[in-house]
Amino acid sequence: MDDIIVWIIIIGFYAPLHYLLPVMVLFITGGEPEDVRKQLIRRALIDSTLSMVLAFAVVILMVNLGQMSLAMLILLVSMLYPFVRIWLHRREITRVEQT
């Protein structure tokens, strides 16, 4: 199969998970006011975009070097970055509310 088609398929399956999982976590676990939740969702979407672009740049480089297993591991680990940022933002909000 053509490499471009393979990458389109990979992105097609990867992108929805990469964007929707952090947003779902914010909807399900959020006890914040609506304006704070919208800000957190916006930040999560920005974080997801940045981590996905960076991950795919590294992954394409790794695949060209013949390191397919490492490339897939990088894609998997990059999905955690938005969750780390959500946790950090929520800690920041909690700290501000306590003062």
Beta strands, then each sheet from edge to edge (+ up, - down):
end
